[in-house]
Amino acid sequence: MMYAKVYQYKFPGVSEAKIAASFCADTLGKKIVDFNFQGLNVMIGKDGDLSIIIKFENIEALKKYETISDSFIADLKKSFIFKENQYAGIYVYNYEKEATSNEIKLSAPALINE
């Protein structure tokens, strides 16, 4: 079973949402290892909406994160005016296509003898 913390914010405009998204991605990105995030999604909507979904493998990891989550919200409130909705939930259905890499890796420059 997968658990999630969901944040939904409504900002006055897209510009504010973009700045807040950058702050949120940076702040939460630094917590991925410490709180064992299984996934972090930050999305901006066209009308100043910002949604953040943090995935956890178990309830213990979610509860551990929730012990510090208020400080993240407090920092956001110091800088922005917004409407807020947040909740913790359980994934009932989740589909994600596996990511693939299209890179070509070279181990060293090619040696050409003339």
One Martini backbone bead per residue (centre of mass of N, CA, C, O) as a GRO file, in nm:
protein
  114
    1MET     BB    1   0.098   0.035   0.020
    2MET     BB    2   0.031   0.377  -0.053
    3TYR     BB    3   0.129   0.701   0.051
    4ALA     BB    4   0.007   1.051   0.109
    5LYS     BB    5   0.088   1.395   0.058
    6VAL     BB    6  -0.138   1.673   0.013
    7TYR     BB    7  -0.110   1.978  -0.172
    8GLN     BB    8  -0.325   2.277  -0.199
    9TYR     BB    9  -0.291   2.574  -0.395
   10LYS     BB   10  -0.399   2.929  -0.409
   11PHE     BB   11  -0.310   3.181  -0.620
   12PRO     BB   12  -0.342   3.485  -0.773
   13GLY     BB   13  -0.110   3.360  -0.972
   14VAL     BB   14   0.129   3.219  -1.170
   15SER     BB   15   0.378   3.366  -1.064
   16GLU     BB   16   0.347   3.279  -0.768
   17ALA     BB   17   0.340   2.973  -0.824
   18LYS     BB   18   0.625   2.950  -0.944
   19ILE     BB   19   0.782   3.045  -0.697
   20ALA     BB   20   0.662   2.838  -0.499
   21ALA     BB   21   0.751   2.585  -0.656
   22SER     BB   22   1.050   2.631  -0.626
   23PHE     BB   23   1.057   2.627  -0.320
   24CYS     BB   24   0.928   2.347  -0.280
   25ALA     BB   25   1.123   2.176  -0.448
   26ASP     BB   26   1.374   2.251  -0.287
   27THR     BB   27   1.283   2.180   0.001
   28LEU     BB   28   1.176   1.886  -0.057
   29GLY     BB   29   1.424   1.770  -0.208
   30LYS     BB   30   1.602   1.773   0.065
   31LYS     BB   31   1.396   1.531   0.197
   32ILE     BB   32   1.404   1.258   0.051
   33VAL     BB   33   1.606   1.091   0.223
   34ASP     BB   34   1.520   1.148   0.524
   35PHE     BB   35   1.193   1.055   0.436
   36ASN     BB   36   1.155   0.846   0.207
   37PHE     BB   37   1.071   0.923  -0.069
   38GLN     BB   38   0.895   0.784  -0.356
   39GLY     BB   39   0.764   1.073  -0.429
   40LEU     BB   40   0.766   1.391  -0.631
   41ASN     BB   41   0.508   1.636  -0.701
   42VAL     BB   42   0.502   1.940  -0.905
   43MET     BB   43   0.217   2.153  -0.982
   44ILE     BB   44   0.086   2.379  -1.234
   45GLY     BB   45  -0.167   2.596  -1.293
   46LYS     BB   46  -0.326   2.845  -1.489
   47ASP     BB   47  -0.467   2.987  -1.201
   48GLY     BB   48  -0.255   2.940  -0.947
   49ASP     BB   49  -0.205   2.645  -0.910
   50LEU     BB   50  -0.080   2.416  -0.648
   51SER     BB   51   0.062   2.084  -0.653
   52ILE     BB   52   0.144   1.833  -0.399
   53ILE     BB   53   0.309   1.507  -0.408
   54ILE     BB   54   0.380   1.267  -0.153
   55LYS     BB   55   0.544   0.960  -0.137
   56PHE     BB   56   0.486   0.656   0.059
   57GLU     BB   57   0.541   0.329   0.173
   58ASN     BB   58   0.465   0.418   0.475
   59ILE     BB   59   0.327   0.539   0.767
   60GLU     BB   60   0.591   0.610   0.914
   61ALA     BB   61   0.705   0.808   0.703
   62LEU     BB   62   0.469   1.004   0.710
   63LYS     BB   63   0.482   1.072   1.015
   64LYS     BB   64   0.767   1.179   1.014
   65TYR     BB   65   0.711   1.415   0.822
   66GLU     BB   66   0.474   1.552   0.989
   67THR     BB   67   0.669   1.663   1.220
   68ILE     BB   68   0.790   1.896   0.990
   69SER     BB   69   0.568   2.028   0.796
   70ASP     BB   70   0.500   2.300   0.940
   71SER     BB   71   0.762   2.455   0.861
   72PHE     BB   72   0.708   2.465   0.559
   73ILE     BB   73   0.441   2.626   0.577
   74ALA     BB   74   0.545   2.870   0.734
   75ASP     BB   75   0.742   2.970   0.517
   76LEU     BB   76   0.526   3.013   0.299
   77LYS     BB   77   0.347   3.221   0.465
   78LYS     BB   78   0.570   3.448   0.480
   79SER     BB   79   0.568   3.493   0.141
   80PHE     BB   80   0.252   3.416   0.098
   81ILE     BB   81  -0.065   3.433  -0.058
   82PHE     BB   82  -0.310   3.172   0.028
   83LYS     BB   83  -0.479   2.887  -0.035
   84GLU     BB   84  -0.557   2.585   0.164
   85ASN     BB   85  -0.493   2.224   0.113
   86GLN     BB   86  -0.469   1.924   0.322
   87TYR     BB   87  -0.364   1.569   0.301
   88ALA     BB   88  -0.393   1.234   0.391
   89GLY     BB   89  -0.337   0.925   0.198
   90ILE     BB   90  -0.454   0.653  -0.004
   91TYR     BB   91  -0.385   0.451  -0.253
   92VAL     BB   92  -0.610   0.304  -0.483
   93TYR     BB   93  -0.483   0.421  -0.760
   94ASN     BB   94  -0.181   0.351  -0.964
   95TYR     BB   95  -0.015   0.491  -1.258
   96GLU     BB   96   0.319   0.424  -1.398
   97LYS     BB   97   0.538   0.465  -1.626
   98GLU     BB   98   0.829   0.359  -1.708
   99ALA     BB   99   1.126   0.486  -1.720
  100THR     BB  100   1.339   0.595  -1.986
  101SER     BB  101   1.646   0.588  -2.162
  102ASN     BB  102   1.812   0.795  -2.439
  103GLU     BB  103   2.106   0.739  -2.401
  104ILE     BB  104   2.450   0.788  -2.497
  105LYS     BB  105   2.733   0.612  -2.403
  106LEU     BB  106   3.068   0.713  -2.348
  107SER     BB  107   3.388   0.617  -2.244
  108ALA     BB  108   3.559   0.740  -2.490
  109PRO     BB  109   3.740   0.861  -2.711
  110ALA     BB  110   3.810   0.830  -3.024
  111LEU     BB  111   4.058   0.651  -3.207
  112ILE     BB  112   4.262   0.786  -3.473
  113ASN     BB  113   4.444   0.639  -3.734
  114GLU     BB  114   4.672   0.771  -4.001
   0.00000   0.00000   0.00000
